[in-house]
Amino acid sequence: MSVNGTLKQSPDGKLLGDAVSRLVKQVGADTMLKNARRDHAEFAWIPSGDSCAYCSMIASAGWRPATNRTVQGDHAEHIHANCQCEFVIRFSKDLDVAGYEPDKLREEYNCAEGNTSREKINSMRRQQYAEENDNGPDFYTGANGKTLLAAYKEWIGDNKMKETLESCDLEEARAVIRSDFRKKSFIGDGDTASIRRFEIETGLKCGRNGGDHYQKVKDLVRQIERTLLKDIPERDKLVLRERLQKLREASGDGV
């Protein structure tokens, strides 16, 4: 069907090679994924070259176990003509692909304008087009190598998750910190309070599925309040009280 459709669009056959190449790549990728499911491996869609916005969105999902739920039907049908991205399989979490940063891709997707996946992808496409034609938005790169729209450059900070974790003695307190911070976020301190302030001031939504961090702020406030009622080391209490204050200030409604 794809070949016949291509011949209708291009009777001279000039586009036929691209169509056949895409179909071959799709079949090969589907076979690889089915084998990964059989062998209980993990898979990821790895962007390569000037990957399109849709491929970047898929790549942001990171490594996932190949199961009947995650690999079903024609899972590789999104592969388009001239696509240089590819599925990669791994059998150990110790293995990774150099340069593959799904957390960064996820943050870029979450911070794209729009409330739905379609709107966000279209926004990313417009941004890519503008960049390629030298009339796109100005970007700023911080000292840590992270890049953000120049209009938001003051938000680029240093993630303080590691040092905050080291300030706590109790595992229960450290669990709260791990919930509060996004390990690879470069917005502010990388914590929920910084991300929520960013959302309020820019109007962007950085949560999953086009949502924001309002509910997460409320949940963390309750979690910290419950933890502070327990008999925990004073050093941990000081850290959690500081987190609680920042979350309340960032909530937008004083929760």
BATITI-694488 format. One record per residue (C-alpha): y, x, z; residue in three letters. Coordinates in steps of 0.2 Angstrom, whole numbers, padded with zeros to 4 digits, always signed. Layout:
N
Y | X | Z | code
Y | X | Z | ALA
...
This chain:
255
Y | X | Z | code
+0000 | +0000 | +0000 | MET
+0012 | +0014 | +0004 | SER
+0008 | +0023 | -0012 | VAL
+0010 | +0007 | -0022 | ASN
+0027 | +0003 | -0013 | GLY
+0033 | +0021 | -0016 | THR
+0029 | +0020 | -0035 | LEU
+0039 | +0004 | -0036 | LYS
+0054 | +0012 | -0028 | GLN
+0051 | +0028 | -0038 | SER
+0042 | +0025 | -0055 | PRO
+0043 | +0043 | -0060 | ASP
+0033 | +0048 | -0045 | GLY
+0046 | +0060 | -0037 | LYS
+0044 | +0052 | -0020 | LEU
+0025 | +0051 | -0021 | LEU
+0022 | +0068 | -0013 | GLY
+0032 | +0064 | +0002 | ASP
+0023 | +0048 | +0005 | ALA
+0006 | +0056 | +0003 | VAL
+0011 | +0070 | +0014 | SER
+0017 | +0057 | +0028 | ARG
+0000 | +0047 | +0026 | LEU
-0010 | +0063 | +0028 | VAL
+0000 | +0068 | +0043 | LYS
-0002 | +0051 | +0051 | GLN
-0021 | +0051 | +0049 | VAL
-0023 | +0068 | +0056 | GLY
-0012 | +0064 | +0071 | ALA
-0022 | +0048 | +0074 | ASP
-0038 | +0058 | +0074 | THR
-0031 | +0071 | +0086 | MET
-0026 | +0057 | +0098 | LEU
-0042 | +0048 | +0097 | LYS
-0051 | +0065 | +0101 | ASN
-0039 | +0068 | +0115 | ALA
-0044 | +0051 | +0123 | ARG
-0062 | +0055 | +0121 | ARG
-0060 | +0072 | +0130 | ASP
-0048 | +0065 | +0143 | HIS
-0034 | +0077 | +0138 | ALA
-0015 | +0075 | +0139 | GLU
-0003 | +0073 | +0124 | PHE
+0015 | +0075 | +0120 | ALA
+0026 | +0072 | +0105 | TRP
+0035 | +0089 | +0102 | ILE
+0051 | +0089 | +0092 | PRO
+0054 | +0102 | +0079 | SER
+0069 | +0107 | +0068 | GLY
+0082 | +0094 | +0067 | ASP
+0072 | +0080 | +0075 | SER
+0078 | +0062 | +0072 | CYS
+0084 | +0051 | +0087 | ALA
+0068 | +0041 | +0086 | TYR
+0057 | +0056 | +0088 | CYS
+0068 | +0063 | +0102 | SER
+0066 | +0046 | +0111 | MET
+0047 | +0047 | +0109 | ILE
+0047 | +0066 | +0115 | ALA
+0057 | +0061 | +0130 | SER
+0041 | +0052 | +0137 | ALA
+0034 | +0070 | +0141 | GLY
+0015 | +0073 | +0144 | TRP
+0004 | +0058 | +0146 | ARG
-0014 | +0056 | +0148 | PRO
-0023 | +0050 | +0132 | ALA
-0031 | +0033 | +0137 | THR
-0035 | +0016 | +0129 | ASN
-0018 | +0010 | +0135 | ARG
-0007 | +0025 | +0129 | THR
-0017 | +0028 | +0113 | VAL
-0021 | +0012 | +0103 | GLN
-0019 | +0006 | +0086 | GLY
-0010 | +0017 | +0073 | ASP
-0001 | +0027 | +0086 | HIS
+0006 | +0039 | +0074 | ALA
+0014 | +0027 | +0062 | GLU
+0031 | +0032 | +0067 | HIS
+0029 | +0048 | +0058 | ILE
+0042 | +0048 | +0044 | HIS
+0044 | +0058 | +0028 | ALA
+0049 | +0076 | +0031 | ASN
+0045 | +0075 | +0049 | CYS
+0042 | +0092 | +0057 | GLN
+0038 | +0085 | +0074 | CYS
+0020 | +0085 | +0080 | GLU
+0008 | +0079 | +0093 | PHE
+0001 | +0093 | +0104 | VAL
-0014 | +0091 | +0116 | ILE
-0017 | +0100 | +0132 | ARG
-0032 | +0101 | +0144 | PHE
-0023 | +0108 | +0159 | SER
-0006 | +0105 | +0167 | LYS
-0004 | +0124 | +0167 | ASP
-0001 | +0124 | +0149 | LEU
+0016 | +0120 | +0141 | ASP
+0025 | +0122 | +0125 | VAL
+0040 | +0134 | +0125 | ALA
+0057 | +0125 | +0123 | GLY
+0050 | +0108 | +0126 | TYR
+0061 | +0099 | +0139 | GLU
+0056 | +0081 | +0141 | PRO
+0067 | +0079 | +0156 | ASP
+0083 | +0084 | +0146 | LYS
+0078 | +0073 | +0132 | LEU
+0075 | +0058 | +0144 | ARG
+0092 | +0061 | +0151 | GLU
+0101 | +0062 | +0134 | GLU
+0092 | +0046 | +0130 | TYR
+0096 | +0037 | +0146 | ASN
+0115 | +0042 | +0145 | CYS
+0117 | +0037 | +0127 | ALA
+0128 | +0021 | +0124 | GLU
+0119 | +0005 | +0123 | GLY
+0109 | -0007 | +0134 | ASN
+0093 | -0008 | +0123 | THR
+0082 | +0005 | +0115 | SER
+0088 | +0000 | +0098 | ARG
+0106 | +0002 | +0103 | GLU
+0103 | +0019 | +0112 | LYS
+0094 | +0026 | +0097 | ILE
+0107 | +0020 | +0085 | ASN
+0120 | +0028 | +0096 | SER
+0111 | +0044 | +0095 | MET
+0109 | +0043 | +0076 | ARG
+0128 | +0040 | +0075 | ARG
+0131 | +0055 | +0086 | GLN
+0119 | +0066 | +0076 | GLN
+0127 | +0061 | +0059 | TYR
+0144 | +0065 | +0066 | ALA
+0139 | +0082 | +0072 | GLU
+0131 | +0086 | +0055 | GLU
+0147 | +0081 | +0046 | ASN
+0158 | +0091 | +0058 | ASP
+0168 | +0076 | +0064 | ASN
+0158 | +0072 | +0079 | GLY
+0163 | +0072 | +0097 | PRO
+0167 | +0088 | +0106 | ASP
+0153 | +0095 | +0117 | PHE
+0155 | +0106 | +0132 | TYR
+0142 | +0119 | +0138 | THR
+0143 | +0123 | +0157 | GLY
+0139 | +0140 | +0165 | ALA
+0121 | +0134 | +0168 | ASN
+0119 | +0131 | +0149 | GLY
+0119 | +0112 | +0150 | LYS
+0128 | +0102 | +0137 | THR
+0138 | +0086 | +0139 | LEU
+0151 | +0077 | +0129 | LEU
+0167 | +0086 | +0132 | ALA
+0175 | +0070 | +0140 | ALA
+0162 | +0071 | +0154 | TYR
+0162 | +0090 | +0156 | LYS
+0168 | +0089 | +0174 | GLU
+0151 | +0081 | +0178 | TRP
+0141 | +0096 | +0174 | ILE
+0135 | +0104 | +0190 | GLY
+0121 | +0114 | +0198 | ASP
+0106 | +0105 | +0204 | ASN
+0104 | +0106 | +0223 | LYS
+0087 | +0099 | +0225 | MET
+0079 | +0116 | +0230 | LYS
+0091 | +0121 | +0243 | GLU
+0092 | +0103 | +0251 | THR
+0073 | +0103 | +0252 | LEU
+0074 | +0120 | +0261 | GLU
+0086 | +0113 | +0274 | SER
+0072 | +0101 | +0280 | CYS
+0058 | +0105 | +0291 | ASP
+0048 | +0088 | +0291 | LEU
+0038 | +0083 | +0276 | GLU
+0044 | +0065 | +0278 | GLU
+0062 | +0071 | +0276 | ALA
+0058 | +0082 | +0261 | ARG
+0049 | +0066 | +0253 | ALA
+0066 | +0057 | +0254 | VAL
+0075 | +0072 | +0246 | ILE
+0062 | +0072 | +0232 | ARG
+0066 | +0053 | +0229 | SER
+0085 | +0056 | +0229 | ASP
+0086 | +0071 | +0217 | PHE
+0081 | +0072 | +0199 | ARG
+0073 | +0089 | +0197 | LYS
+0081 | +0094 | +0181 | LYS
+0097 | +0083 | +0181 | SER
+0113 | +0092 | +0178 | PHE
+0125 | +0078 | +0182 | ILE
+0134 | +0083 | +0198 | GLY
+0122 | +0089 | +0211 | ASP
+0107 | +0081 | +0202 | GLY
+0106 | +0068 | +0216 | ASP
+0106 | +0049 | +0215 | THR
+0124 | +0048 | +0222 | ALA
+0131 | +0059 | +0208 | SER
+0122 | +0050 | +0194 | ILE
+0128 | +0033 | +0201 | ARG
+0146 | +0039 | +0202 | ARG
+0144 | +0045 | +0184 | PHE
+0138 | +0028 | +0179 | GLU
+0152 | +0019 | +0188 | ILE
+0166 | +0030 | +0181 | GLU
+0160 | +0032 | +0163 | THR
+0152 | +0015 | +0160 | GLY
+0135 | +0023 | +0155 | LEU
+0118 | +0018 | +0161 | LYS
+0107 | +0033 | +0165 | CYS
+0091 | +0023 | +0172 | GLY
+0075 | +0019 | +0164 | ARG
+0075 | +0006 | +0150 | ASN
+0094 | +0005 | +0149 | GLY
+0096 | +0001 | +0168 | GLY
+0107 | +0009 | +0181 | ASP
+0105 | +0017 | +0198 | HIS
+0112 | +0003 | +0208 | TYR
+0096 | -0003 | +0215 | GLN
+0089 | +0015 | +0218 | LYS
+0105 | +0018 | +0229 | VAL
+0101 | +0003 | +0239 | LYS
+0082 | +0008 | +0241 | ASP
+0086 | +0025 | +0246 | LEU
+0099 | +0019 | +0259 | VAL
+0086 | +0008 | +0267 | ARG
+0073 | +0023 | +0266 | GLN
+0084 | +0035 | +0275 | ILE
+0089 | +0022 | +0288 | GLU
+0071 | +0019 | +0292 | ARG
+0068 | +0038 | +0293 | THR
+0082 | +0041 | +0305 | LEU
+0075 | +0029 | +0317 | LEU
+0060 | +0040 | +0320 | LYS
+0059 | +0055 | +0331 | ASP
+0063 | +0069 | +0318 | ILE
+0070 | +0086 | +0320 | PRO
+0089 | +0087 | +0322 | GLU
+0091 | +0098 | +0307 | ARG
+0083 | +0085 | +0296 | ASP
+0094 | +0071 | +0304 | LYS
+0109 | +0081 | +0299 | LEU
+0103 | +0082 | +0281 | VAL
+0098 | +0064 | +0279 | LEU
+0114 | +0058 | +0287 | ARG
+0124 | +0068 | +0274 | GLU
+0113 | +0060 | +0260 | ARG
+0116 | +0043 | +0268 | LEU
+0135 | +0045 | +0268 | GLN
+0135 | +0051 | +0250 | LYS
+0124 | +0036 | +0244 | LEU
+0135 | +0024 | +0253 | ARG
+0151 | +0031 | +0245 | GLU
+0143 | +0031 | +0228 | ALA
+0136 | +0014 | +0229 | SER
+0152 | +0005 | +0223 | GLY
+0150 | -0009 | +0236 | ASP
+0148 | +0000 | +0252 | GLY
+0129 | -0004 | +0255 | VAL
